[in-house]
């Protein structure tokens, strides 16, 4: 009897949990549904009031976006910028994280505290000094101005350090006994083992810099090096005006690469977060 009551209670709790999660999912996905619905709705039906049905399916909004917005240029600029930032972060942050986690040297603890302190400072607070520095080097309104300030990422260093701490010390001792140098250990052992963590911070970096509007609006003067958010906002203001259909079509096209990237790498992302979140020093 007691076992039956416990089973029933467990089923009720599980059912309530799933119901709550489903309600939360609907609440979170509703804005995306509205965005999609509006983007595929004929311009004269946008304010029809029926938010559930996709009536009067139309591609007119997308045709207008592709006709009036140089979307391909923005996509290429955005892909180049986020790829260059990621490659630079791998080159800089992986060795830094490896040194802070596995090498013994004077000032290591101070370096770790500096990384933690840097994570607490929003990059908006350093925008003006960085802008002045880039201006003196003549890099304003260039791709370099969008890339260089973000190559060093305190969050990426900390994330990778936590992952490296989860690797058994015996792995590094075996490499040392085999005569492997620190650089060889990093390249041939740490890099392959750190793929989940690298994919994790790569996705986070991609999402952050693909969606970034503040910094491009700070250092760009025209759409020569414009990324997707900056370029689309510029054309929304100047060309598309208050036409909500084309606005939602442009927003949908902005989100698609992020959604595709997450669907492709979701297993690596979840594995990387799981392997780094539970490690403490």
Helices and strands as residue ranges (DSSP letters): H 2-39, G 43-45, H 60-68, H 71-102, H 108-119, G 123-126, H 127-136, H 143-147, G 148-150, H 154-165, H 169-177, H 182-185, I 186-190, H 191-193, H 195-211, H 214-219, H 228-235, I 236-240, H 244-277
